[in-house]
Amino acid sequence: MGRALVGGLLRSGTRPEQLSVGEKTAATRELLAREFGVNASADNTQAAEGAAVVVLAVKPQDAVPTLAGLASVFARQRPLVVSVAAGIRIAALEAVCGPGITVVRAMPNRPALVGAGITGLYAASGISPAQRTSVASVLGSVGETVWVPTEEALDVVTAVSGSGPAYFFLLAELMAEAGERLGLEAPTARRLASATLYGSGLLAHAPDCDLKRSRTEVTSPGGTTEAALRVLESADLRTTVAQALGAAVRRSRELAAATSNTLTGA
């Protein structure tokens, strides 16, 4: 996700010299420097020096050690910290960052890799309008952004959009498999399913799109689409989807609690 943000910021007009990346893996540092022309350092303190915004794009277990190593920089600079580390609550992040540091949590999704992502954002009440604008600018470089009113709502964002691409990939995968069983060659079935997923996504993304209306417009009375949808409805797909997202929300909260317990030693 850090690499996606670097690419998105550069595409949106940020100059390479305005970005600095802390990366412990030498091969990745060399790739970032070669591909994007940004300064990539093995020293996170050096990377964060002078930064107005620090993006924490690491695995959850690496978040606290990474932030702890930046304490001296944070004390001097008071940057805005944006965390895309899943499951770690703001209270835990603020405790490590130190006093006076505003922390924002972001939950992007995989389409950010191609500039078509959407990111759920949450910050405590102390965030300023200018800081909100800065966060939206950074994450907006890889797609849309939405602010949610509570930190718990980020668990729902995770279920809907964070995990969401996998649901659509699964449906396309199953459609391709069924098409192959019904007589299509495998490459043709995969291409048809993938292109349908892509095109439908473009239609759904139109500003005036109403999802229910769009579905109805494709469904001619007595036609093939109606026959297929009747099977899905008889299998209670609506309840299955609701249960699936509910399971994702619960798991997100379980992981957050487990992470918090680990960080606090509980």
Backbone bond lengths (Angstrom), bond angles and torsions (degrees), N, CA, C in turn:
res aa  C-N    CA-C-N  psi(-1)  N-CA   C-N-CA  omega(-1)  CA-C   N-CA-C  phi
1 M - - - 1.451 - - 1.530 110.99 -
2 G 1.325 116.72 -35.47 1.455 119.63 176.43 1.511 111.24 -60.30
3 R 1.317 116.68 -42.14 1.469 121.09 178.68 1.524 110.17 -64.38
4 A 1.334 117.50 -40.18 1.457 121.10 178.26 1.521 110.80 -61.58
5 L 1.343 116.88 -40.49 1.461 120.83 179.77 1.526 111.61 -67.30
6 V 1.318 116.99 -39.79 1.463 119.69 177.37 1.532 109.65 -59.72
7 G 1.326 116.34 -48.41 1.461 120.29 179.65 1.520 112.21 -62.11
8 G 1.335 116.47 -41.78 1.449 120.61 -179.45 1.516 112.51 -65.79
9 L 1.323 116.84 -41.86 1.461 120.65 178.95 1.525 111.46 -63.79
10 L 1.311 116.39 -40.11 1.464 119.51 178.75 1.525 110.86 -66.68
11 R 1.328 116.74 -39.81 1.472 119.73 178.37 1.528 111.56 -65.65
12 S 1.331 115.87 -29.76 1.466 119.13 -177.47 1.526 112.69 -87.33
13 G 1.337 117.42 2.92 1.456 119.93 172.41 1.513 116.30 114.03
14 T 1.330 118.20 -4.46 1.460 120.13 175.88 1.522 109.55 -68.65
15 R 1.309 116.91 136.79 1.467 120.77 -179.91 1.529 110.09 -82.07
16 P 1.318 118.26 145.97 1.469 121.00 -177.87 1.524 113.22 -54.67
17 E 1.342 117.36 -36.91 1.459 120.05 -177.73 1.525 112.69 -70.34
18 Q 1.344 116.96 -10.37 1.458 120.58 177.29 1.524 112.04 -85.93
19 L 1.319 116.53 -8.04 1.458 121.56 -177.02 1.519 110.68 -113.90
20 S 1.318 114.98 140.81 1.457 120.74 175.11 1.521 108.31 -138.38
21 V 1.314 116.27 135.40 1.459 121.53 -173.51 1.519 110.45 -120.49
22 G 1.323 115.70 133.77 1.454 120.97 171.03 1.517 109.11 -98.07
23 E 1.304 118.21 120.73 1.466 122.63 -176.05 1.526 108.69 -145.93
24 K 1.350 115.91 122.72 1.462 119.75 -174.77 1.528 113.78 -79.25
25 T 1.331 117.59 -20.35 1.459 120.78 -177.76 1.520 110.31 -89.01
26 A 1.319 116.95 120.97 1.457 121.65 -174.54 1.521 112.39 -60.05
27 A 1.327 116.91 -43.93 1.464 119.95 -177.81 1.522 110.85 -62.20
28 T 1.325 116.44 -38.29 1.462 119.76 179.41 1.523 110.85 -70.16
29 R 1.319 117.06 -38.47 1.469 119.87 176.25 1.512 111.15 -59.49
30 E 1.316 115.70 -45.44 1.463 119.76 -179.50 1.520 111.55 -63.54
31 L 1.346 116.56 -38.40 1.453 120.83 179.34 1.527 111.11 -66.02
32 L 1.333 117.13 -43.44 1.460 121.10 179.68 1.526 111.27 -62.90
33 A 1.329 115.41 -44.17 1.463 119.63 179.57 1.523 111.22 -64.68
34 R 1.325 116.64 -40.55 1.459 120.53 -177.62 1.532 111.71 -73.30
35 E 1.325 116.28 -42.56 1.464 119.99 -174.68 1.523 112.78 -78.89
36 F 1.332 116.60 -38.48 1.468 119.86 -172.88 1.531 113.65 -111.79
37 G 1.325 117.63 -15.67 1.452 119.87 -178.66 1.520 114.00 73.88
38 V 1.338 117.33 19.76 1.466 120.61 -179.73 1.519 110.09 -93.65
39 N 1.314 115.80 160.66 1.450 120.89 176.08 1.527 108.95 -79.43
40 A 1.315 117.73 117.55 1.460 122.53 179.70 1.517 108.67 -118.33
41 S 1.332 116.12 122.05 1.455 121.81 -174.95 1.518 110.96 -122.85
42 A 1.337 115.48 150.58 1.457 120.14 174.12 1.523 111.00 -77.46
43 D 1.315 117.10 -13.37 1.462 123.55 -177.16 1.529 109.19 -100.87
44 N 1.336 116.85 108.74 1.460 120.04 -179.50 1.524 112.05 -62.09
45 T 1.332 116.84 -34.06 1.462 120.23 178.95 1.518 110.33 -62.05
46 Q 1.310 116.55 -42.96 1.453 120.87 178.08 1.531 110.75 -64.78
47 A 1.339 116.33 -40.10 1.458 120.33 -179.19 1.525 111.76 -65.43
48 A 1.342 117.18 -35.38 1.463 121.19 -176.38 1.526 113.11 -86.31
49 E 1.319 116.47 -11.28 1.469 119.82 -177.81 1.526 110.94 -59.18
50 G 1.329 116.17 124.17 1.457 121.53 177.71 1.515 115.06 82.07
51 A 1.337 117.98 1.25 1.472 120.77 -175.87 1.524 111.20 -79.93
52 A 1.333 115.48 136.46 1.463 120.66 173.64 1.526 110.58 -84.30
53 V 1.336 116.03 -29.10 1.462 121.93 178.46 1.524 108.32 -129.32
54 V 1.322 116.74 128.65 1.458 122.48 176.56 1.519 108.03 -114.38
55 V 1.333 116.66 121.15 1.464 121.65 179.03 1.521 108.66 -100.26
56 L 1.319 115.79 123.13 1.457 122.04 178.57 1.523 108.30 -95.56
57 A 1.333 116.64 98.68 1.461 122.07 -177.51 1.519 108.51 -117.33
58 V 1.331 115.54 72.87 1.463 121.84 -177.41 1.525 108.97 -133.34
59 K 1.332 115.95 169.11 1.457 119.80 173.90 1.528 109.14 -66.39
60 P 1.343 117.40 148.92 1.469 120.03 -176.07 1.525 114.14 -51.57
61 Q 1.318 117.30 -39.94 1.464 119.92 -177.28 1.526 112.48 -69.05
62 D 1.344 116.49 -16.73 1.463 120.28 179.85 1.529 112.94 -96.83
63 A 1.317 116.89 -4.96 1.466 120.13 -172.35 1.522 112.33 -64.87
64 V 1.318 117.22 -51.47 1.464 120.35 -175.66 1.529 111.80 -64.94
65 P 1.337 119.70 -48.29 1.468 118.40 176.94 1.524 113.15 -58.87
66 T 1.331 116.75 -37.67 1.464 120.14 179.54 1.522 110.88 -64.70
67 L 1.330 116.73 -47.11 1.460 120.31 -179.79 1.518 111.81 -67.02
68 A 1.324 116.39 -39.02 1.470 119.55 -179.63 1.526 110.82 -60.98
69 G 1.320 116.55 -34.92 1.456 120.17 179.51 1.520 113.53 -71.81
70 L 1.331 116.46 -10.40 1.464 120.65 -179.08 1.525 112.31 -105.26
71 A 1.322 117.78 9.54 1.464 121.57 -173.90 1.529 112.41 -56.32
72 S 1.326 116.70 -41.24 1.463 118.97 -177.76 1.526 111.38 -67.29
73 V 1.326 116.65 -38.04 1.462 120.62 177.98 1.523 110.12 -66.60
74 F 1.322 116.71 -43.89 1.459 120.77 -179.20 1.527 111.09 -62.40
75 A 1.325 116.73 -39.63 1.464 120.62 -178.40 1.525 111.03 -63.70
76 R 1.331 117.04 -34.68 1.465 120.92 -179.57 1.519 112.74 -81.79
77 Q 1.328 117.15 -41.48 1.459 120.81 -166.64 1.527 115.01 -101.05
78 R 1.334 116.46 -25.83 1.457 121.08 -175.67 1.543 111.91 52.16
79 P 1.339 118.24 55.79 1.467 119.16 -179.99 1.530 111.06 -75.55
80 L 1.296 115.54 166.39 1.457 122.09 168.93 1.529 107.06 -83.41
81 V 1.333 117.21 129.56 1.461 121.47 -178.67 1.522 109.31 -108.48
82 V 1.335 116.18 125.74 1.461 122.60 178.34 1.521 107.84 -114.31
83 S 1.321 116.71 119.64 1.459 121.12 -177.60 1.519 111.10 -106.19
84 V 1.333 116.34 125.81 1.458 121.19 170.73 1.529 110.06 -108.27
85 A 1.337 115.93 16.05 1.468 121.18 176.46 1.522 108.51 -76.97
86 A 1.307 116.66 115.70 1.460 121.27 -173.14 1.530 111.74 -64.58
87 G 1.327 115.30 138.63 1.454 121.37 167.53 1.512 117.60 85.53
88 I 1.310 118.83 -8.86 1.465 119.82 -177.79 1.516 109.08 -95.81
89 R 1.331 116.04 117.79 1.447 121.69 -174.92 1.533 111.46 -70.14
90 I 1.325 114.29 157.50 1.461 120.46 -177.30 1.523 111.41 -60.51
91 A 1.315 117.61 -39.21 1.472 120.20 -178.67 1.521 111.28 -57.66
92 A 1.334 116.65 -41.74 1.465 120.73 179.51 1.523 110.81 -68.12
93 L 1.324 116.42 -39.80 1.464 120.06 179.73 1.525 111.13 -67.18
94 E 1.323 116.81 -43.23 1.463 120.67 179.90 1.521 111.52 -63.59
95 A 1.334 116.36 -35.62 1.464 119.81 -179.80 1.524 111.21 -62.87
96 V 1.320 117.15 -33.87 1.453 121.12 179.96 1.528 110.99 -81.85
97 C 1.339 116.23 -37.88 1.473 120.33 -177.13 1.522 112.57 -67.59
98 G 1.323 117.01 -31.31 1.455 119.87 -179.41 1.517 112.44 100.93
99 P 1.315 118.02 171.64 1.458 122.51 -175.68 1.530 112.82 -65.99
100 G 1.323 114.51 145.43 1.456 119.96 174.94 1.507 115.87 82.80
101 I 1.337 117.55 4.68 1.467 120.96 -179.13 1.525 109.34 -101.51
102 T 1.322 116.10 123.79 1.466 120.99 175.88 1.519 109.01 -86.94
103 V 1.324 115.12 128.90 1.468 120.85 -179.22 1.524 109.28 -116.77
104 V 1.308 116.31 134.07 1.461 123.33 175.89 1.516 108.11 -118.68
105 R 1.319 116.47 135.69 1.469 119.99 174.28 1.519 109.62 -99.03
106 A 1.318 115.59 138.80 1.460 122.13 -179.43 1.519 109.52 -128.08
107 M 1.328 116.27 136.51 1.458 121.26 175.49 1.528 108.52 -122.27
108 P 1.347 116.58 89.29 1.470 120.28 176.73 1.522 110.44 -82.42
109 N 1.321 116.72 179.82 1.461 119.57 174.64 1.527 110.49 -134.17
110 R 1.304 115.49 172.48 1.468 120.91 -169.19 1.529 114.34 -61.36
111 P 1.331 120.55 -33.34 1.470 118.36 177.48 1.528 114.37 -59.76
112 A 1.333 117.25 -9.13 1.467 119.52 172.59 1.521 111.00 -57.80
113 L 1.321 117.14 -25.77 1.463 121.12 -179.61 1.527 111.97 -62.18
114 V 1.337 116.46 -24.31 1.471 119.83 178.74 1.534 110.67 -116.61
115 G 1.332 116.47 20.61 1.458 120.70 177.10 1.514 114.60 74.26
116 A 1.336 117.36 15.54 1.464 121.30 -177.03 1.520 111.66 -120.72
117 G 1.323 116.42 28.39 1.454 119.97 -177.78 1.516 112.76 -82.67
118 I 1.317 114.58 176.61 1.453 121.46 168.45 1.524 106.58 -140.81
119 T 1.325 116.06 137.58 1.458 121.86 -173.56 1.518 110.21 -123.75
120 G 1.320 115.65 127.87 1.454 121.26 171.16 1.520 109.24 -86.30
121 L 1.335 116.92 134.97 1.462 122.26 -176.06 1.525 110.23 -124.36
122 Y 1.333 115.06 142.33 1.471 119.71 174.35 1.519 109.02 -143.33
123 A 1.323 114.82 137.96 1.462 120.93 174.36 1.519 108.35 -141.19
124 A 1.328 116.00 152.74 1.449 120.50 175.75 1.531 109.56 -68.26
125 S 1.322 116.31 170.59 1.464 121.32 -171.40 1.526 113.47 -64.54
126 G 1.330 118.74 -17.58 1.455 120.77 -175.66 1.515 115.08 -77.32
127 I 1.316 118.69 -5.34 1.456 120.35 -177.21 1.530 110.14 -69.61
128 S 1.321 116.57 140.73 1.458 121.20 -178.61 1.527 110.60 -88.41
129 P 1.329 118.01 160.04 1.467 120.40 176.16 1.536 112.21 -57.19
130 A 1.328 116.79 -38.72 1.469 119.46 179.63 1.525 110.99 -64.62
131 Q 1.340 116.69 -38.36 1.461 120.30 178.61 1.526 110.77 -67.96
132 R 1.313 116.71 -39.71 1.464 119.62 176.90 1.525 110.56 -60.38
133 T 1.316 116.01 -40.48 1.463 120.58 178.53 1.529 110.54 -64.49
134 S 1.330 117.09 -41.16 1.469 120.86 179.45 1.521 111.41 -62.40
135 V 1.335 115.84 -44.80 1.467 120.03 -179.87 1.523 110.36 -63.08
136 A 1.338 116.51 -46.52 1.457 120.27 -179.24 1.523 110.76 -62.35
137 S 1.320 117.20 -32.78 1.469 120.90 178.87 1.526 110.82 -68.55
138 V 1.340 116.78 -43.77 1.467 120.47 -179.18 1.524 110.94 -65.59
139 L 1.334 117.20 -52.96 1.465 119.70 -177.26 1.522 111.30 -75.13
140 G 1.325 116.75 -25.61 1.457 119.57 177.47 1.512 113.35 -68.88
141 S 1.330 116.71 -12.89 1.469 119.69 178.24 1.524 112.05 -69.63
142 V 1.343 117.75 -14.44 1.463 120.56 179.79 1.526 111.94 -119.36
143 G 1.330 116.78 16.34 1.459 119.35 177.84 1.522 112.06 144.47
144 E 1.299 116.56 -155.66 1.452 122.20 -178.74 1.525 111.13 -84.41
145 T 1.336 115.14 162.22 1.462 120.72 174.85 1.522 109.30 -133.65
146 V 1.318 115.50 146.31 1.464 121.65 173.51 1.528 108.28 -136.38
147 W 1.328 116.49 136.31 1.463 121.42 175.40 1.515 109.20 -92.97
148 V 1.313 116.42 137.90 1.462 120.80 176.48 1.528 109.07 -112.83
149 P 1.343 117.46 151.86 1.461 120.50 -170.84 1.520 115.42 -79.45
150 T 1.334 117.96 -19.28 1.460 120.57 -178.79 1.517 110.13 -135.11
151 E 1.322 116.01 156.44 1.462 119.65 178.60 1.525 110.92 -67.80
152 E 1.345 116.21 -32.87 1.462 119.89 178.45 1.521 111.45 -62.53
153 A 1.346 116.61 -29.48 1.467 119.71 179.61 1.525 111.68 -64.79
154 L 1.337 117.70 -23.04 1.462 119.39 176.85 1.530 111.67 -63.57
155 D 1.338 117.07 -27.13 1.459 119.50 176.19 1.526 110.36 -65.96
156 V 1.329 116.48 -35.34 1.464 120.48 177.03 1.525 110.14 -72.49
157 V 1.337 116.87 -38.90 1.463 120.56 174.08 1.528 109.79 -56.89
158 T 1.316 115.97 -43.45 1.469 120.66 178.08 1.517 111.04 -57.36
159 A 1.348 116.14 -44.34 1.458 120.76 -177.79 1.515 112.16 -68.15
160 V 1.336 116.94 -39.21 1.459 120.40 -174.49 1.526 111.66 -82.31
161 S 1.327 117.54 -55.33 1.465 119.53 -173.66 1.520 113.99 -106.41
162 G 1.344 117.43 -33.44 1.457 119.10 179.39 1.523 111.88 -63.53
163 S 1.330 115.52 -49.82 1.466 120.69 177.65 1.518 111.86 -88.30
164 G 1.332 116.88 -15.69 1.451 122.39 -171.69 1.516 117.13 -52.09
165 P 1.353 119.16 -41.19 1.468 117.28 -179.88 1.525 113.43 -54.35
166 A 1.335 116.86 -34.21 1.472 118.96 179.94 1.518 111.97 -64.36
167 Y 1.336 117.17 -33.45 1.461 119.52 179.64 1.525 110.47 -64.45
168 F 1.334 115.86 -44.37 1.459 119.64 -178.85 1.528 111.10 -70.05
169 F 1.348 116.08 -37.28 1.466 118.61 176.21 1.522 110.71 -62.64
170 L 1.332 116.85 -39.50 1.464 120.37 178.69 1.518 110.61 -62.66
171 L 1.332 116.80 -44.98 1.459 119.57 179.88 1.531 110.61 -61.53
172 A 1.329 116.74 -44.28 1.467 119.76 178.99 1.526 110.57 -64.00
173 E 1.324 116.64 -39.37 1.464 120.84 177.99 1.533 110.95 -60.87
174 L 1.333 115.83 -45.18 1.462 120.21 -179.46 1.527 111.53 -67.37
175 M 1.341 116.74 -37.43 1.464 120.14 176.83 1.523 110.84 -62.74
176 A 1.337 116.05 -42.24 1.468 119.53 179.23 1.523 111.01 -64.53
177 E 1.318 115.99 -42.37 1.470 119.40 179.14 1.526 110.90 -62.50
178 A 1.325 116.16 -42.75 1.462 119.72 -179.98 1.525 110.49 -66.09
179 G 1.333 116.66 -40.57 1.456 119.84 178.21 1.514 112.28 -60.93
180 E 1.329 115.40 -38.23 1.466 119.85 178.32 1.528 110.69 -66.66
181 R 1.340 116.41 -42.97 1.464 119.45 179.24 1.528 111.69 -64.08
182 L 1.329 115.56 -28.88 1.468 119.85 -178.65 1.526 112.84 -86.56
183 G 1.344 117.68 2.54 1.454 119.81 171.30 1.517 117.63 123.32
184 L 1.338 118.36 -6.31 1.459 119.51 178.29 1.526 110.68 -79.78
185 E 1.330 115.95 151.52 1.458 118.93 170.70 1.525 108.65 -68.56
186 A 1.330 116.71 146.79 1.459 121.33 -173.45 1.532 112.95 -56.15
187 P 1.361 119.42 -47.36 1.475 118.36 179.67 1.525 112.54 -60.85
188 T 1.336 116.14 -38.28 1.463 119.44 179.22 1.518 111.11 -65.96
189 A 1.319 117.37 -43.21 1.464 121.28 179.99 1.523 110.68 -62.50
190 R 1.340 116.86 -41.99 1.469 120.31 179.49 1.524 110.71 -65.96
191 R 1.335 115.35 -41.02 1.463 118.40 -178.91 1.524 111.05 -65.85
192 L 1.321 117.04 -42.43 1.459 120.95 179.13 1.531 110.98 -62.36
193 A 1.322 116.90 -44.72 1.467 120.47 -178.42 1.519 110.98 -66.68
194 S 1.336 117.14 -44.15 1.464 120.76 -178.32 1.523 111.51 -66.29
195 A 1.338 116.77 -43.52 1.464 120.13 -179.89 1.520 111.14 -66.44
196 T 1.320 117.22 -35.30 1.461 120.98 177.53 1.519 110.77 -66.79
197 L 1.326 116.59 -40.48 1.462 120.96 176.35 1.524 110.45 -61.59
198 Y 1.325 116.31 -45.60 1.462 121.37 -178.91 1.531 111.45 -64.05
199 G 1.319 116.33 -50.34 1.458 120.11 -177.64 1.512 112.61 -64.64
200 S 1.315 116.78 -39.76 1.462 120.22 178.76 1.522 110.71 -65.17
201 G 1.330 115.75 -35.87 1.459 119.44 176.84 1.518 111.89 -63.16
202 L 1.341 116.45 -40.67 1.463 119.88 177.77 1.524 111.07 -63.25
203 L 1.327 116.90 -42.43 1.455 120.25 178.24 1.527 111.15 -64.26
204 A 1.327 116.37 -42.10 1.463 120.56 -178.84 1.511 111.97 -66.44
205 H 1.335 116.24 -25.16 1.462 120.37 -176.28 1.519 112.68 -84.04
206 A 1.314 118.26 -8.09 1.463 121.15 179.64 1.534 109.73 -60.96
207 P 1.330 117.95 140.27 1.470 120.74 -176.04 1.526 114.01 -56.20
208 D 1.340 117.01 -31.98 1.461 119.32 -176.79 1.522 113.04 -97.71
209 C 1.324 117.17 13.30 1.466 119.92 -176.84 1.520 111.29 -74.32
210 D 1.310 115.65 130.47 1.461 122.93 168.55 1.527 106.18 -111.59
211 L 1.320 117.13 118.72 1.463 120.08 -171.15 1.524 112.09 -60.96
212 K 1.314 116.42 -43.80 1.463 118.88 -179.17 1.520 110.68 -65.09
213 R 1.335 117.09 -43.00 1.462 120.43 179.80 1.527 111.25 -63.59
214 S 1.351 115.18 -40.75 1.462 118.84 179.81 1.521 111.28 -62.60
215 R 1.328 115.67 -40.88 1.473 118.75 177.48 1.524 110.27 -62.93
216 T 1.321 117.09 -42.79 1.461 121.01 -178.52 1.522 111.51 -64.22
217 E 1.337 116.81 -37.15 1.457 120.62 -178.84 1.522 112.57 -65.67
218 V 1.328 116.86 -26.70 1.466 120.72 178.62 1.529 111.27 -84.06
219 T 1.332 115.91 -17.54 1.461 120.91 -170.63 1.525 110.92 -99.38
220 S 1.322 117.36 92.67 1.462 121.81 177.23 1.524 110.06 -75.10
221 P 1.316 118.59 136.41 1.468 121.18 178.62 1.527 111.32 -56.96
222 G 1.311 116.07 128.40 1.454 121.07 178.96 1.508 114.69 75.99
223 G 1.345 117.34 7.89 1.453 120.22 -176.39 1.517 114.29 -95.89
224 T 1.336 115.28 -171.40 1.465 120.99 -175.78 1.535 112.00 -68.57
225 T 1.340 116.41 -40.01 1.465 119.27 -178.97 1.520 110.64 -63.81
226 E 1.328 116.41 -42.44 1.465 120.01 178.78 1.523 110.85 -61.27
227 A 1.329 116.60 -38.89 1.464 119.94 179.45 1.523 110.81 -63.67
228 A 1.331 116.06 -41.92 1.464 119.42 179.59 1.527 111.20 -68.36
229 L 1.330 116.91 -44.30 1.465 120.07 -178.79 1.526 111.67 -64.39
230 R 1.321 116.26 -32.86 1.463 119.14 178.31 1.521 110.61 -61.23
231 V 1.325 116.59 -38.04 1.470 120.10 177.88 1.526 110.15 -65.79
232 L 1.341 117.05 -44.42 1.456 120.35 179.30 1.530 111.48 -62.72
233 E 1.331 115.80 -39.81 1.455 119.15 179.70 1.520 111.38 -68.89
234 S 1.309 117.21 -36.36 1.465 119.63 179.00 1.519 111.79 -67.57
235 A 1.339 115.87 -23.97 1.472 120.43 176.16 1.532 111.47 -86.01
236 D 1.337 116.71 4.74 1.469 123.39 178.14 1.530 111.10 58.44
237 L 1.339 114.00 50.82 1.464 119.65 -179.40 1.525 111.45 -59.93
238 R 1.336 117.64 -35.78 1.458 121.13 -178.41 1.536 110.75 -59.16
239 T 1.326 116.02 -45.40 1.466 119.99 179.21 1.519 111.02 -68.09
240 T 1.320 116.85 -38.83 1.462 120.74 179.64 1.520 110.96 -61.25
241 V 1.333 117.00 -44.06 1.466 120.75 179.28 1.528 110.28 -64.13
242 A 1.325 116.76 -43.83 1.466 120.08 178.94 1.525 111.09 -61.15
243 Q 1.318 116.66 -40.35 1.464 120.69 179.07 1.523 110.78 -68.22
244 A 1.323 116.86 -38.56 1.465 120.68 -179.82 1.525 110.65 -63.80
245 L 1.338 117.44 -46.91 1.454 120.08 179.52 1.526 111.43 -66.84
246 G 1.328 116.19 -35.60 1.461 119.07 175.64 1.519 111.86 -61.65
247 A 1.342 116.14 -39.70 1.460 120.23 178.23 1.528 110.77 -65.20
248 A 1.332 116.72 -38.51 1.460 120.28 178.87 1.527 110.96 -65.92
249 V 1.338 117.15 -41.11 1.469 120.81 177.80 1.528 110.61 -61.60
250 R 1.325 116.15 -47.04 1.471 119.60 -179.84 1.519 111.08 -60.92
251 R 1.330 116.30 -41.99 1.471 119.37 -178.67 1.520 110.80 -67.45
252 S 1.317 117.31 -37.42 1.460 120.42 177.21 1.527 110.29 -60.28
253 R 1.322 116.91 -42.27 1.462 120.69 -179.23 1.531 111.67 -71.53
254 E 1.332 116.73 -34.23 1.463 119.78 175.58 1.525 111.03 -64.48
255 L 1.333 116.04 -43.65 1.463 120.05 179.58 1.520 111.39 -65.62
256 A 1.339 116.34 -38.53 1.457 119.87 177.86 1.523 110.92 -63.20
257 A 1.342 116.01 -43.30 1.460 119.64 179.66 1.524 110.95 -65.07
258 A 1.337 116.52 -41.16 1.456 119.75 -179.96 1.524 110.92 -65.17
259 T 1.335 115.79 -39.51 1.464 119.68 178.80 1.529 111.29 -65.00
260 S 1.332 116.06 -43.36 1.451 120.89 179.02 1.528 111.50 -62.18
261 N 1.329 115.80 -41.38 1.461 120.31 179.11 1.534 110.68 -63.37
262 T 1.335 115.22 -39.97 1.468 119.17 179.54 1.522 110.89 -65.44
263 L 1.336 115.92 -41.48 1.466 120.19 -177.63 1.511 111.94 -67.58
264 T 1.344 116.18 -36.11 1.458 120.62 -177.95 1.520 113.27 -90.51
265 G 1.328 116.27 -6.51 1.454 120.27 -179.34 1.506 114.02 78.92
266 A 1.346 116.55 13.55 1.458 119.98 -178.75 1.528 110.69 -76.65
